[in-house]
Amino acid sequence: MNPLVAIQIAVTRRPVDGGAPPWSPTERASLEQMIDVYTINGAWLARQDQLSGSLEPGKAADLIVLERNLFEVKRMDIHKVRVLLTLLEGAIVFRAAGAFDPPDSGS
C-alpha cells in the first residue's frame, strides 16, 4: 500500500488516473488532515503517540523524506512524489538510488 495514493484519493475523491468525476466531493479531506492520519493519528490509534507520530524530543525518529513538498504539488500528482529516504528510530532503512549522492565534481 502506498500512503501517497490513499492521500491523493482522499483529497481529490477521484481515482488516481483522474478517469472519473469526483466521488462525493463534499467528503474531500484536506492534505493537512491526511498527513495527520498517517502520522500522529495513526500513532494514537496504535497507542504509540507518546513514542512516535510526531517529531519531538524523546520520540522515535521515524520519518520519510520526499522529493517534493506535498503542499506545492498538484493534487492529482501526489501519488507521483517519490520517497527518497526512510528512517526508522533514526536509522536509514531505505534510500532511493542516487538520493543524497554528492554532486559530480566534473573531474
Order of alpha helices (4+ residues) and beta strands (2+ residues): alpha-alpha-alpha-beta-beta-beta
